[in-house]
Structures are given as C-alpha cells and as structure tokens.
Amino acid sequence: MTTCELPETSQKNSQPSGSDVTCIFRRCLILGCLSLVLCAAGCWHGAIDRVQQEPVPVSVPEPSPTPGPVGVIPDLVAAPKEEHKRVIVLDPGHGGEEEGAIGIGGLKEKDVVLDIALILKGIIQERMGAQVLLTRSDDRLLALAERTALANDNNADLFLSIHTNATLVGQVSGLETYYLDNTQDRASLRLAKYENQSVSGGALDDLSFILSDLVQNGKLEDSISLAHYVQTSLYEEISKQYPGIQNLGVKKGPFFVLVGAHMPCVLAEVSFIDHHEEGARLGTREYRQKIAEGLFTAISHFYEEKRRNRPQVSQDIAPAQDQDLGQDGESSCPQGCP
C-alpha cells in the first residue's frame, strides 16, 4: 500500500494488521503536530497584541540636586532678611488753642499745616509704602517734647515738622528749612523763640538742648542732607507754577520741637502765610498739594541717597535774611507770627 488507507474489514477478520496500526499512528502524529503549531501561533499573536496595547514603562533619571555653597548644608541656609519698613513722623505745628501765625482772611497756620501733613501722608503711603505717623491728626495741642518722643518711641527714621512763616509787615515771602543747631543769627533766633513758646517759661531749656546736641551729633550730617533735599525739592516743585517764589535757603536754629530726636529731623517753613500772594495760595488745595509733592520728593531723594551710601554732603548754610528787623535791630514780629 503506497498511501495510508484503511482496508475494508470483514466480519471474519476484525483484528487490524500491522500496516494499519502504522497508518493510524502517523495520522495521530500529524494531528498532534498541527495542534502544537496552531497553539503556538495563537500564543504568539496574543503576546503581540498585549505588547501593542500596554505602554512600555520608561525610567526617567531623577535630577541631581543643585550644589549649594561649599561647607553649608542646604536646609540650613538662612532666608534673606526682609527690608526694614520705613517709619516717617510728620509734625503739623501748633494746634488747639495755639493757632500759630494768622494770615490773609484769618487763615490759621495750625489748619494749613495739618491739611498739608494729611495730604503728604496719603502720598507717602501710596507711593512709598512706608508707615506714616502724625503727631496730631486733628485740632489738638501737643507739647513740643511729646512730638519727638512719639518719633523715638516708634523708632522713626525721619522727623519732619511743618510750619508756615510770617512777619510784621507782611512783605517777606519764600521758603526756608531749618535743622537743629546753635546759631548767632538774629532772625533764626527770633523764629526759634516764637516756635518755642509752648515750652514752660517761653525759653529753651539749656540742659535739654545740650543733651539733645550730644544725640544729634551722630545725626547732624543726615539732618543737614535732609534739610537741603527739603529746601531744593520744595523750591523746584513750587517754582514750576510760581516762578517768583523766593529760595531763602537752609539754616540752623535751636528749635525745641527738634530737641531729643534720635533720627534725622528738620523744620520746614513752607511759605509766608501773611504775605498777600503766598497767604492767598496757602488757602487753596492746589498750593497745599504742591507743597506736599515737594516734601515727598525730598523724602524720596533722601532715602535713595541713604541707600546708595551717599558721599558727605556740603554743610554750606545759606545766609539768613533780616528783612523783618526794626530800626533798633530787635524783632518787629508781633505776637502770633514766627
């Protein structure tokens, strides 16, 4: 037999022959091999499907830590210190029963300087973000010593006392700024005498001035610098609109309101309230805004120079004017005017 074909069996011979057994065996072997091939093929296709469906995880190396300063543990590196918040004290002169100088139309110094201080406070807070304290925010009388004490208690960086000027004849005009120091100038002494009237007996306590002078010696250069900034900025701001304004310069005087201050401190006489032109301007919101803008510029420049570790400032003092002297050389300024 050349093919594996089973012969017909008869009822007489029911036992298969040897060739038949061999043929059956070959068929079984072929079927088994086909089953194995089909099974392997199914497993292969299933594995390929799983590989295509499941994402292959990718290992990403962790970034190496940034090296810190040599010899310093990163967790222990100190955070940068916050910048000291500036504290500025504004002192509107006089107040309460002490009206200060009286100007055109009965305008009172105490009311004008309070309004200027309030305007200036708003500008500083908005543009500089500094803390601003007022020695008085309403019409009340405050002792001169209490004003600088407020600044010292709050660790202020700067003290600015705001006043208006006046004379007997009402002919003098202009701007001037003072810092604390002894002087022989008669006009400055007369002005200081008037501004110091709130002190008991109307005189400056010599011991207090000497003690204050010891403290101010360490701040004198800064006070002179601040005074020059105030004078220059006031003049430049106001002269833009009023070119005829007089620059009377920076001067020194024994003003009690500046005694005892532990920080740079100046007194600004922002205009003559009894002058027919300047007095009328002081009664307007526009002119007070101009003054406040000039004072803000001065404060900004002062802090900027401090930040840059400024060079020494010239201590040249502008000559004082004696336009309000009488014929006898004594003050002709009446009670109620500086």
C-alpha positions as CSV (number, residue, x, y, z in Angstrom):
1,M,0.0,0.0,0.0
2,T,1.5,3.3,-1.0
3,T,-1.0,5.6,1.0
4,C,-2.3,5.3,4.4
5,E,-5.7,3.9,3.6
6,L,-7.5,1.6,5.8
7,P,-8.8,-1.6,4.0
8,E,-12.3,-2.8,4.3
9,T,-12.5,-5.2,7.1
10,S,-14.7,-8.2,7.1
11,Q,-16.7,-9.6,9.8
12,K,-14.5,-12.6,9.6
13,N,-11.2,-10.7,10.2
14,S,-11.8,-8.0,12.9
15,Q,-8.2,-7.5,14.0
16,P,-6.2,-4.8,12.2
17,S,-3.0,-5.6,10.5
18,G,0.4,-4.1,11.3
19,S,0.4,-1.7,8.4
20,D,-3.0,-0.4,9.6
21,V,-1.6,0.4,13.1
22,T,1.3,2.3,11.5
23,C,-1.0,4.4,9.4
24,I,-3.2,5.3,12.4
25,F,-0.1,6.3,14.3
26,R,1.1,8.6,11.5
27,R,-2.2,10.3,11.4
28,C,-2.2,10.9,15.1
29,L,1.3,12.3,15.0
30,I,0.4,14.7,12.2
31,L,-2.7,15.9,14.0
32,G,-0.7,16.5,17.2
33,C,1.9,18.5,15.4
34,L,-0.7,20.7,13.7
35,S,-2.3,21.3,17.1
36,L,1.0,22.3,18.6
37,V,1.7,24.7,15.7
38,L,-1.8,26.3,16.0
39,C,-1.4,26.7,19.8
40,A,2.0,28.3,19.4
41,A,0.7,30.6,16.7
42,G,-2.2,31.7,19.0
43,C,0.1,32.4,21.9
44,W,2.4,34.5,19.6
45,H,-0.4,36.6,18.3
46,G,-1.8,37.2,21.8
47,A,1.6,38.3,23.1
48,I,2.0,40.8,20.2
49,D,-1.5,42.2,21.0
50,R,-0.6,42.7,24.6
51,V,2.7,44.4,23.7
52,Q,0.8,46.8,21.4
53,Q,-1.9,47.6,23.9
54,E,0.2,48.0,27.1
55,P,2.6,51.1,27.3
56,V,6.2,50.3,28.0
57,P,7.4,52.0,31.2
58,V,10.2,54.4,30.7
59,S,12.5,55.1,33.6
60,V,13.4,58.8,33.9
61,P,16.5,59.6,35.9
62,E,16.0,61.9,38.9
63,P,17.6,65.4,38.5
64,S,20.7,65.8,40.5
65,P,20.4,68.4,43.4
66,T,21.8,71.8,42.7
67,P,25.1,72.2,44.6
68,G,24.9,74.8,47.3
69,P,27.6,76.8,49.0
70,V,30.6,74.8,49.9
71,G,30.5,73.7,53.5
72,V,26.9,74.8,54.0
73,I,24.0,72.4,54.5
74,P,21.2,73.5,52.0
75,D,18.4,73.1,54.6
76,L,20.3,75.4,57.0
77,V,20.9,78.3,54.5
78,A,19.2,81.4,56.0
79,A,16.5,83.2,54.1
80,P,17.2,86.8,53.1
81,K,16.1,89.3,55.7
82,E,13.1,91.4,55.0
83,E,13.9,95.1,54.3
84,H,13.2,97.4,57.3
85,K,9.9,99.1,56.8
86,R,10.4,102.9,56.9
87,V,8.7,104.9,59.6
88,I,8.2,108.6,59.0
89,V,6.8,111.0,61.5
90,L,5.1,114.2,60.3
91,D,4.6,117.0,62.8
92,P,1.9,119.6,61.9
93,G,2.9,122.6,64.0
94,H,0.8,124.1,66.8
95,G,-2.8,123.0,67.3
96,G,-5.7,123.5,69.7
97,E,-5.6,126.9,71.4
98,E,-2.2,127.5,69.9
99,E,-3.3,128.8,66.5
100,G,0.2,129.7,65.1
101,A,0.5,132.6,62.6
102,I,-2.6,134.3,61.3
103,G,-2.7,135.0,57.6
104,I,-4.8,136.5,54.9
105,G,-8.6,136.4,55.7
106,G,-8.0,135.0,59.1
107,L,-6.3,131.8,57.8
108,K,-4.7,129.9,60.6
109,E,-1.3,128.2,60.5
110,K,-2.5,125.2,62.5
111,D,-5.2,124.4,60.0
112,V,-3.0,124.8,56.9
113,V,-0.1,122.7,58.1
114,L,-2.4,119.9,59.3
115,D,-4.0,119.7,55.9
116,I,-0.6,119.6,54.2
117,A,0.5,116.8,56.6
118,L,-2.6,114.7,55.8
119,I,-2.1,115.1,52.1
120,L,1.6,114.2,52.4
121,K,0.8,111.2,54.5
122,G,-1.5,109.8,51.8
123,I,1.1,110.4,49.1
124,I,3.8,108.6,51.1
125,Q,1.7,105.6,51.9
126,E,0.5,105.2,48.3
127,R,3.8,105.7,46.5
128,M,6.4,104.5,49.1
129,G,4.5,102.1,51.3
130,A,6.1,103.5,54.4
131,Q,4.4,103.7,57.8
132,V,3.5,107.4,58.4
133,L,2.7,108.7,61.9
134,L,1.3,112.2,62.6
135,T,2.0,113.9,65.9
136,R,-1.6,115.2,65.7
137,S,-4.3,114.3,63.2
138,D,-6.9,116.8,64.5
139,D,-7.1,120.2,66.2
140,R,-5.4,119.5,69.5
141,L,-2.4,121.0,71.3
142,L,0.5,118.7,71.9
143,A,3.6,119.6,74.0
144,L,6.7,120.0,71.9
145,A,8.6,117.3,73.8
146,E,5.8,114.8,73.1
147,R,6.3,115.2,69.4
148,T,9.8,113.9,69.2
149,A,9.1,111.4,71.9
150,L,6.4,109.9,69.6
151,A,9.1,109.5,66.9
152,N,11.6,108.0,69.3
153,D,9.1,105.5,70.8
154,N,8.2,104.3,67.3
155,N,11.9,104.0,66.1
156,A,11.2,106.5,63.3
157,D,13.7,107.0,60.5
158,L,12.8,110.6,59.8
159,F,11.0,113.5,61.6
160,L,9.6,116.4,59.6
161,S,7.9,119.4,61.3
162,I,5.7,121.5,59.0
163,H,5.1,125.2,59.7
164,T,4.2,128.5,57.8
165,N,6.1,131.7,58.3
166,A,5.0,135.3,59.0
167,T,6.4,138.8,59.6
168,L,5.2,142.1,61.0
169,V,5.0,143.9,57.7
170,G,3.7,141.1,55.6
171,Q,6.2,141.9,52.8
172,V,8.6,138.8,53.1
173,S,7.9,135.7,51.0
174,G,9.7,132.5,50.3
175,L,10.7,129.1,51.6
176,E,13.2,128.1,54.2
177,T,14.2,124.9,56.1
178,Y,15.9,124.5,59.4
179,Y,17.9,121.8,61.2
180,L,18.7,121.8,64.9
181,D,21.9,123.6,66.0
182,N,23.1,126.7,67.8
183,T,23.3,129.9,65.9
184,Q,24.1,133.5,66.4
185,D,21.8,134.6,63.5
186,R,19.2,137.0,65.0
187,A,16.4,136.2,62.5
188,S,16.8,132.4,63.2
189,L,16.9,133.0,67.0
190,R,13.7,135.1,66.8
191,L,11.9,132.5,64.8
192,A,13.0,129.8,67.2
193,K,11.9,131.9,70.1
194,Y,8.4,132.1,68.7
195,E,8.2,128.4,67.8
196,N,9.4,127.5,71.3
197,Q,6.6,129.5,73.1
198,S,5.0,126.2,74.1
199,V,7.9,125.5,76.4
200,S,7.4,126.4,80.0
201,G,8.6,130.0,80.6
202,G,8.9,130.6,76.8
203,A,12.6,129.6,76.8
204,L,14.6,126.6,75.7
205,D,15.9,124.5,78.5
206,D,19.7,124.7,78.2
207,L,20.3,121.2,79.7
208,S,17.8,119.6,77.3
209,F,19.4,121.3,74.4
210,I,22.9,120.2,75.4
211,L,21.8,116.6,75.9
212,S,20.0,116.6,72.6
213,D,23.0,118.1,70.9
214,L,25.0,115.1,72.0
215,V,22.5,112.7,70.4
216,Q,22.1,114.9,67.2
217,N,25.9,115.0,66.6
218,G,25.6,111.5,65.3
219,K,22.7,112.5,63.0
220,L,23.7,116.0,62.2
221,E,25.0,115.2,58.7
222,D,21.8,113.3,57.8
223,S,19.7,116.2,59.2
224,I,21.7,118.7,57.0
225,S,21.3,116.4,54.0
226,L,17.5,116.1,54.6
227,A,17.2,119.9,55.1
228,H,18.8,120.5,51.7
229,Y,16.6,118.0,50.0
230,V,13.5,119.6,51.5
231,Q,14.6,123.1,50.5
232,T,15.6,122.2,47.0
233,S,12.6,120.0,46.3
234,L,10.1,122.5,47.7
235,Y,11.6,125.3,45.6
236,E,11.7,123.3,42.4
237,E,8.2,122.0,42.7
238,I,6.6,125.3,43.6
239,S,8.6,127.4,41.2
240,K,7.3,125.3,38.2
241,Q,4.0,127.1,38.6
242,Y,5.1,130.2,40.6
243,P,8.4,131.2,39.2
244,G,8.7,134.2,41.5
245,I,8.9,132.2,44.7
246,Q,12.0,133.1,46.9
247,N,14.5,130.4,48.0
248,L,15.6,131.6,51.4
249,G,17.9,128.6,51.9
250,V,18.8,126.1,54.6
251,K,19.5,127.4,58.1
252,K,20.2,126.2,61.6
253,G,18.4,127.1,64.8
254,P,17.6,126.0,68.4
255,F,14.1,124.7,67.8
256,F,12.8,122.8,70.8
257,V,10.5,120.7,68.7
258,L,13.6,119.0,67.2
259,V,15.3,118.6,70.6
260,G,15.7,114.9,71.7
261,A,15.1,113.4,68.3
262,H,17.1,110.2,67.7
263,M,16.8,110.4,63.9
264,P,17.3,113.0,61.1
265,C,14.9,115.9,61.8
266,V,14.2,119.2,60.1
267,L,11.6,122.0,60.3
268,A,10.2,123.4,57.1
269,E,8.6,126.9,56.8
270,V,6.7,126.2,53.6
271,S,5.5,129.8,52.8
272,F,4.6,133.1,54.5
273,I,1.0,133.0,55.5
274,D,0.7,136.7,55.9
275,H,2.1,137.6,52.5
276,H,-0.6,138.8,50.2
277,E,0.3,136.3,47.4
278,E,1.6,133.3,49.4
279,G,-1.1,133.7,52.0
280,A,-3.8,133.5,49.4
281,R,-2.1,130.5,47.8
282,L,-1.9,128.7,51.1
283,G,-5.7,128.9,51.3
284,T,-6.1,126.7,48.2
285,R,-6.0,123.0,47.9
286,E,-3.8,123.2,44.8
287,Y,-1.0,125.1,46.5
288,R,-1.0,122.7,49.5
289,Q,-0.8,119.8,47.1
290,K,2.2,121.4,45.5
291,I,3.9,121.7,48.9
292,A,3.1,118.1,49.8
293,E,4.5,116.9,46.4
294,G,7.7,118.8,47.0
295,L,8.1,117.4,50.5
296,F,7.5,113.8,49.2
297,T,10.2,114.3,46.5
298,A,12.6,115.4,49.2
299,I,11.9,112.4,51.4
300,S,12.3,110.0,48.4
301,H,15.6,111.5,47.4
302,F,16.9,111.4,51.0
303,Y,16.1,107.7,51.3
304,E,17.6,107.0,47.8
305,E,20.8,108.7,48.8
306,K,20.9,106.7,52.0
307,R,20.5,103.5,50.1
308,R,23.4,104.4,47.8
309,N,25.7,105.1,50.8
310,R,25.9,108.7,49.8
311,P,29.1,110.8,49.9
312,Q,29.4,113.6,52.5
313,V,27.0,116.5,52.0
314,S,28.3,120.0,51.9
315,Q,27.3,121.9,55.1
316,D,27.2,125.3,53.4
317,I,24.5,127.3,55.0
318,A,22.5,129.9,53.1
319,P,22.8,133.5,54.6
320,A,19.8,134.4,56.7
321,Q,17.6,137.3,55.9
322,D,16.9,140.1,58.4
323,Q,14.0,141.7,56.4
324,D,11.7,141.7,59.4
325,L,14.1,143.7,61.8
326,G,13.0,147.0,63.2
327,Q,15.2,150.1,63.4
328,D,16.5,149.0,66.8
329,G,17.7,145.7,65.5
330,E,15.1,143.8,67.6
331,S,12.3,141.6,66.2
332,S,9.4,143.5,64.8
333,C,7.3,140.4,64.6
334,P,4.1,140.7,66.7
335,Q,2.7,138.0,68.9
336,G,1.1,135.3,66.8
337,C,3.7,135.3,64.0
338,P,7.0,133.5,63.7
